[in-house]
Amino acid sequence: MSSTDSGASPKEHLNTDDIEALLNEASQSLASANDSAAPDRDTARPFALGDLSPGGDDDIANDVDLLDEVEMDLRVELGRTQMRLEEVLRLRKGSVVALDKLAGDPVDIFANGRLIARGEVLVMNDNFCVRVTELVGG
């Protein structure tokens, strides 16, 4: 079938010579790409490890010192409750708010909004304190 049989323009049909030329060009490009990539794959290079000699604790201390100035939001949650706005507006000095935890239950400790530990509330020198009893892994 020639390009004149269907009335289509010559650009819409490729003859066998054009197809073979395109296939040869693609094959040559593929062969040259494989030849240029082969030396990189076949050449083995040793893996370079860093200094594995035991270092002093000074290196670790210096790394931790970098964190000294980092500020974090630390919160201790005694419990939660749900209240309507009307109930919140009625709160006054001396009001009691019931929480969902019992006395003696562990409190949750959050750092930047993420649960990191649980603990128990203590009173020491007239100040409230929290003793960490469990670290929460994440």
N, C-alpha and C positions, 0 to 999 in steps of 0.2 A: 504494500500500500504506500503510495507516494503522498507527498503533501498536497498535490493537486487533486487527488481522488476525493477527499472529503471537503475540499474547499477551505481548509484551515490555512493559516499563514505558515510560512516555513519555520518561524521561530517556535511554534507550538510542538513541532515534531523533531526529534533528534534521529539522525540516521545512525547506522551501526558504527561507522567510523568515529563519530563524535562520542558515542558511548564508550567505545574501546579507549579512546584518548583520555576520557575522564577517569576510567578505571585504572589506566596506567599511571596517571598523575596521582591518584589517591594511593595506589600501591607504593609508589616511590616516596611519597610523603610519609606514609606509615613506616616504611623501611628505614628512612633517615631518622625518624623519631625514635624507633627502637634502637638504632645504632648509637644515637647520642645518649640515650638513657641507660644503656647496658653497662658502661663502665662504672656509673654511680652505684648500681645495684650490686655488681660483682665485687667491688672493692670493699674489703672488710677493714673497718677502722676500730681500734680499741676504744672501749668506753672509758671516759676519764671520770674517775670519782674524785670528789673533793678530799680535803685533808681529813682523814679518819682517825688521826691520833687523838688520844684522850685529852680534851681541853680542860682547863681549870673551870671552876665555878664562876670565875670572873666574867666569862662570856655570857653565861646564863643570867647573871646578875645585871649585866649591862642591857641585855634584851628586855628584862623585866622593868628596868628603870625607865625605858621608853614609855611604859604604860602609866607611870606615876601621875601624869597630868591629865589622863583621860577621865572625863566626867561621865557618870552614869546615873540614871534614875533608878533608885532602889526603893521598892515598895514591899511592905508586909501586909498581907490581906488576912484580917481576922475572920472574915466571913462575908456573905452577901445577903441582900434582901431586895425585894421588889416593892416599891411604894408608888402610889399615885401622887401626882403633883399636889393635890389637895392635902394629902397626909404630910408631905414634905413641908408645905407652907405652915402647917400647924405645929411643927417642932419648936420647942422652946428649951430654955435651960432646964436640965433635969429630965427631959424626955428620954424614954427608953426605946431603943430600936432593936427588935429581935433579929438575930442573924441565923443563917442556915447551918451553923456549926455549934457544937456543944462546947462547954468549958472543958479545957484539957485537950481538945482536938488539935492536931498540928496546924500551924498557920503556913500559908504559902508565901514564898519569897520570890519576888520578880525583879529582874534586872532589865531595864529598857523594855518593859512589857512582856518579857519572856520568863516563864517559870523556870527557876534554876535550883530551888531547894525548898525544903520544908523544915520547920523547926517548932520549938516550944517557947511560949512567952514566959519570961522571968521578971522579977522585980529585984533590982540590985541598987542599993544606996538611993532608994526612992525614985529610981529611973526604970522605965520599962526596957527590957532587953530581949533579944531573941537568940536562943541557942540553936544552931543548925544541927538537925538530927539526921537529915537525909539529903543527899545531892541528887538532883534529877538530871539524868543524862539526856542529850538531845541529839 
